[in-house]
């Protein structure tokens, strides 16, 4: 049994950078195109604010209107949280979001998501 061939159109690597927006959900990784999947390798969230902040990483399914909590973490001032496990966005209605539990004092949290899109 052989493996299929992969072309540049079948696979690309990506990285998404952004900032939180208080208690408004921010889409960190958009849904994949039809016939594709997004494999999220890692998510890091850095807190440069003067106070601790609680960040939630969730999968949003716009088709069903449901949000599925993947991780909820309190990040102390000056610290970085790393979620180092593979997550899969397998539908054109699934996206990855970051949301805070409360308002930020000075600096919003930065996030970096490393992912790949495959056919």
BELKANOR-V183498 format. One record per run of one state. SS is the DSSP state (H for helix, E for strand, C for the rest). FROM is the first residue (numbers start at 1). TO is the last residue. Records with the same first field share a line. If there is no record, write none. Layout:
# BELKANOR-V183498
SS = FROM-TO + FROM-TO
This chain:
# BELKANOR-V183498
C = 1-7 + 20-20 + 22-23 + 25-25 + 30-36 + 47-52 + 62-65 + 76-79 + 84-86 + 90-93 + 101-109 + 119-119
H = 8-10
E = 11-19 + 21-21 + 24-24 + 26-29 + 37-46 + 53-61 + 66-75 + 80-83 + 87-89 + 94-100 + 110-118
